[in-house]
Amino acid sequence: MKNWFGLLILSILFLGCQSKENLPKETYTILPNHYIDLLGPDTLRRSRFLILEKAPTYVAYYNADDHDLKNCYDCGSPVIIFEFDPSLLSFRYSTARELKTANVISGWSSGIGGPQGSRVQSGTITGQKQGPHQWLISMDLPADSSIYFKGFKKTALYKVR
């Protein structure tokens, strides 16, 4: 009976450690004084994007490193990025026009031609300032909003880097 109980405890510990290692490493970052430049067609087709400095806007950057880079050096990680005005205490983007103005893009952090993405066409993104260097940001993007994500819903605290 004691051996069985010990084996059960070891199994639980092993499985718990194993599942934590397989979870994606997510990053929630705000890049101050940056903006997004989308190069290529303004459609759902894949385009190259750049995050550039020297702008009065902030760029919110979500990154999910969820694959083994040892097997694919140039695959990149899933990302969602958008611009917002740092002087606002809160914001909400929910119409196609607002999402386009905020340059909401989902895609991959790298690829053969650099970071690749497409405009998010629908969904809702809200933000609430939590302090001088933090924003609570919620994203609810349906499956049809991007060719890269099959639906995305998450709330997290983003910090200025």
C-alpha positions, 0 to 999 in steps of 0.5 A: 500500500505504501509503495502504491501511494509513493508511486502515485505521488511520484507520478503526479509530480512527474506529470505536473512538471512535464506539463509546465514545461510544455506550456507556451511562454507568453510575453505581454510588452508595451514598446513606448514611442513606437509604431507599426509599418505594414508593408504589402497588401492591405488585405487578409493576405500575408504582409511583412510588418516592422515595429519602428521607433520615434512615434508618439504612440505605444505598441502593445506586443503579445508573443506566444513562444509555443514551439521548439525552435531547435526544429525550426530556426526561422518559424517565429512565434505567434504575435498580436500587435497594435498601436494605442495613444499612451495619453488615454486612460482607457481605449476600446477598438471594436469596429473595423475602422478602429482596428485598422486605425490602431494597426491591429495585426496578428502573425508570426514574429519572423519568417523568410522575409521577416515578421509576417502578419495580416490585419485583424478585421473584427473583434474587440480590444480594450485597455485600462491604464493601471499605473505609469508603466502598466496597462490591463489589456483584453483581446477578444478576436474571433476565428475569422479575424485573422489567417493566423489565429483561430480565435483568441481571447485573453486578458493580461497585464502589459508592462512598458519595456 
